[in-house]
Amino acid sequence: MKILTFSTLFPNAEKPGHGIFVETRLRHLVASKRVESRVVAPIPWFPSTNPRYGQYARFAKAPRQEVRHGIDVRHPRYPVLPKVGMSVAPLLLAQAVKPAIGRMIDEGFDFDLIDAHYFYPDGVAAAMLARTFNKPLVITARGSDITLFPQYALPRRQILWAAKRADAIITVCNALRDEVVGMGIEADRVVSLRNGVDLELFRPIERTPNDMFTLLAVGHLVPVKAQDLIIGALPLLPGVRLVLAGDGPDRAKLEALASQLGVTDRVTFLGAVPQAQLRGHYGSADALVLSSSREGWANVLLEAMACGTPVVASRVYGTPEVVAAPEAGVLMAERSYQGVADAVNVLRANYPDRAATRRYAERFSWDDTTEGQLRLFGEVLARRAGTPALARIEA
């Protein structure tokens, strides 16, 4: 089976952590030896690589083509228009990558199916491309593409248009599946396939007790991740320190908040940390805290648990499906300074055995997800070809 994976959420040599969850799922699928994939991961066009332009310069420096973990990845550029960009983004995206896909087919990779990730604008653009190239389409919903964008009238109409034209839809948790079905999409066309965790990369380390109970937060420093709630909880948590792994536009605001609350000496900003180095930080922490206002399926939760570290998390969307046992951690009663502090105190009072936390994470390998994708892709191709699904999978 040959698939074309399509998403703007995919790592590149310049931004190796961008959309790494899409790459990780694909790597495990390709490792099954039953699927061959190439990736088209468009990048916004920008004319200059001068460092003063920040992330835009990094877009410009990204390679046009690369091989990642043995998978051919192409990064065509697409235009991003300020102000009006949301309305026309899917069309601009589809038009920009159409030549790259055409060349790929001319080179001999005539794929069987488009595997698209993130509904807007990616999934909508993928629906246009599927029609152009007459290919079946599976779209994966991952979080804010379903919990946020449908609040806007035009994106909602485009998302529904793409969803109705997709041959199947994957969601990364049951809560997102309920949202998609609630938008009017037939339930039998939507399947929940949760993310897994790399149990080899993320595993316990030898650790020494911390002088202070150590909380770890991993993620971009952006409003939706709400790291301010964790910093705000520190005055209510004497003897507790916080380590932040990640960077982003909220960093200055978070540093100012720590100073205002008098907890600067208990907050450490690590900046962006490569995924391969996160194991040591997970393993050294006493708890991971995730205070987001929106999450589909937060990979950092399972990564921490696989290292033996329990979690404290907000009760949003798919998170209760991840934190579903005492050995996994504690869900906050509310998203507030007090809510974070209370949940941390509950965890400390009933701190789980770290080996039990690791065993809990071992239930979430990628094997079930890979088998689910193979089964679904086979069924989609079988319906198109009018042949038994099993025959298509084995082919």
KASUL-V396639 format. One record per backbone hydrogen bond with DSSP energy under -1.0 kcal/mol. NH is the residue of the N-H (numbers start at 0). CO is the residue of the C=O. E is the energy in kcal/mol with one decimal. If there is no record, write none. Layout:
nh & co & e
NH & CO & E
NH & CO & E
//
This chain:
nh & co & e
2 & 35 & -2.7
3 & 112 & -2.6
4 & 37 & -2.5
5 & 114 & -2.3
6 & 39 & -1.6
9 & 7 & -1.2
11 & 14 & -1.1
17 & 14 & -1.5
19 & 16 & -1.3
21 & 18 & -1.4
22 & 18 & -1.3
23 & 19 & -2.7
24 & 20 & -1.7
25 & 21 & -2.0
26 & 22 & -2.8
27 & 23 & -1.9
28 & 24 & -1.8
29 & 25 & -2.8
30 & 26 & -2.0
31 & 28 & -1.2
32 & 29 & -2.0
35 & 0 & -2.8
37 & 2 & -1.6
38 & 71 & -2.7
39 & 4 & -2.7
40 & 73 & -3.1
42 & 75 & -2.3
44 & 77 & -2.6
52 & 49 & -2.3
53 & 50 & -2.0
55 & 52 & -1.6
57 & 53 & -1.4
58 & 54 & -1.8
59 & 55 & -1.8
60 & 56 & -1.7
65 & 72 & -2.7
67 & 70 & -2.5
70 & 67 & -1.9
72 & 65 & -3.2
73 & 38 & -2.5
74 & 63 & -3.0
77 & 42 & -1.7
83 & 81 & -2.8
84 & 80 & -1.2
87 & 83 & -1.3
88 & 84 & -1.6
91 & 87 & -2.5
92 & 88 & -2.6
93 & 89 & -2.6
94 & 90 & -2.6
95 & 91 & -2.0
96 & 92 & -1.7
97 & 93 & -1.3
100 & 96 & -2.2
101 & 97 & -2.4
102 & 98 & -2.4
103 & 99 & -1.8
104 & 100 & -2.0
105 & 101 & -2.3
106 & 102 & -2.0
107 & 104 & -1.6
108 & 103 & -2.1
109 & 107 & -1.3
110 & 108 & -1.4
111 & 1 & -2.8
113 & 135 & -2.5
114 & 3 & -3.2
115 & 137 & -2.8
116 & 5 & -1.9
117 & 139 & -2.8
122 & 117 & -1.6
123 & 118 & -1.4
124 & 120 & -2.7
125 & 121 & -2.8
126 & 122 & -1.8
127 & 123 & -1.6
128 & 124 & -2.3
129 & 125 & -2.8
130 & 126 & -1.7
131 & 127 & -2.1
132 & 128 & -2.8
134 & 129 & -2.0
137 & 113 & -2.6
138 & 167 & -1.7
139 & 115 & -2.6
140 & 169 & -3.3
145 & 142 & -2.3
146 & 142 & -2.4
147 & 143 & -2.0
148 & 143 & -1.9
150 & 147 & -2.1
151 & 148 & -2.3
155 & 151 & -2.4
156 & 152 & -2.1
157 & 153 & -2.3
158 & 154 & -3.0
159 & 155 & -2.5
160 & 156 & -2.2
161 & 157 & -2.5
162 & 158 & -2.8
163 & 159 & -2.2
165 & 161 & -1.3
166 & 136 & -2.4
167 & 136 & -1.2
168 & 188 & -2.4
169 & 138 & -2.7
170 & 190 & -2.2
171 & 140 & -1.1
176 & 172 & -1.6
177 & 173 & -2.3
178 & 174 & -1.5
179 & 175 & -2.5
180 & 176 & -2.7
181 & 177 & -2.2
183 & 180 & -1.9
184 & 179 & -1.2
188 & 185 & -1.8
189 & 186 & -1.6
190 & 168 & -2.7
192 & 170 & -2.7
196 & 363 & -1.7
198 & 196 & -1.1
201 & 197 & -2.5
212 & 238 & -1.4
214 & 240 & -2.9
215 & 286 & -2.2
216 & 242 & -2.5
218 & 244 & -2.5
220 & 246 & -1.4
221 & 219 & -1.7
224 & 221 & -1.3
228 & 225 & -1.5
230 & 226 & -2.0
231 & 227 & -2.6
233 & 230 & -1.1
235 & 232 & -1.5
236 & 233 & -2.0
239 & 236 & -1.3
240 & 212 & -2.4
241 & 265 & -3.1
242 & 214 & -2.5
243 & 267 & -3.2
244 & 216 & -3.1
245 & 270 & -1.7
249 & 220 & -2.7
250 & 247 & -1.7
253 & 249 & -2.5
254 & 250 & -2.6
255 & 251 & -2.3
256 & 252 & -2.0
257 & 253 & -2.3
258 & 254 & -1.9
259 & 255 & -2.7
260 & 256 & -2.3
262 & 257 & -2.6
265 & 262 & -2.4
266 & 263 & -1.5
267 & 241 & -2.5
269 & 243 & -3.0
276 & 273 & -1.7
277 & 274 & -1.4
281 & 277 & -3.0
282 & 278 & -2.8
283 & 279 & -1.6
284 & 280 & -1.4
285 & 213 & -2.4
286 & 213 & -1.5
287 & 309 & -2.1
288 & 215 & -2.9
289 & 311 & -2.7
292 & 223 & -2.4
300 & 297 & -1.1
302 & 298 & -2.2
303 & 299 & -2.3
304 & 300 & -2.2
305 & 301 & -2.7
307 & 304 & -2.1
308 & 303 & -2.5
310 & 327 & -1.9
311 & 287 & -2.7
312 & 329 & -2.2
313 & 289 & -1.9
315 & 313 & -1.6
317 & 294 & -1.1
318 & 315 & -2.5
320 & 317 & -1.3
321 & 318 & -1.2
322 & 318 & -2.8
323 & 321 & -1.2
327 & 324 & -1.7
328 & 324 & -1.3
329 & 310 & -2.6
331 & 312 & -3.0
335 & 333 & -1.2
339 & 335 & -2.5
340 & 336 & -2.4
341 & 337 & -3.0
342 & 338 & -1.9
343 & 339 & -2.4
344 & 340 & -2.3
345 & 341 & -2.2
346 & 342 & -2.3
347 & 343 & -2.5
348 & 344 & -2.0
349 & 345 & -1.2
356 & 352 & -1.7
357 & 353 & -2.1
358 & 354 & -2.2
359 & 355 & -2.0
360 & 356 & -1.9
361 & 357 & -1.6
362 & 359 & -1.5
363 & 360 & -2.4
369 & 365 & -2.6
370 & 366 & -2.4
371 & 367 & -2.2
372 & 368 & -2.3
373 & 369 & -2.5
374 & 370 & -2.4
375 & 371 & -2.4
376 & 372 & -3.2
377 & 373 & -2.1
378 & 374 & -2.2
379 & 375 & -2.4
380 & 376 & -2.5
381 & 377 & -2.3
382 & 378 & -2.3
383 & 379 & -1.8
384 & 380 & -2.3
385 & 381 & -2.4
386 & 381 & -1.3
391 & 387 & -1.4
392 & 388 & -2.2
393 & 389 & -2.4
394 & 390 & -1.5
//
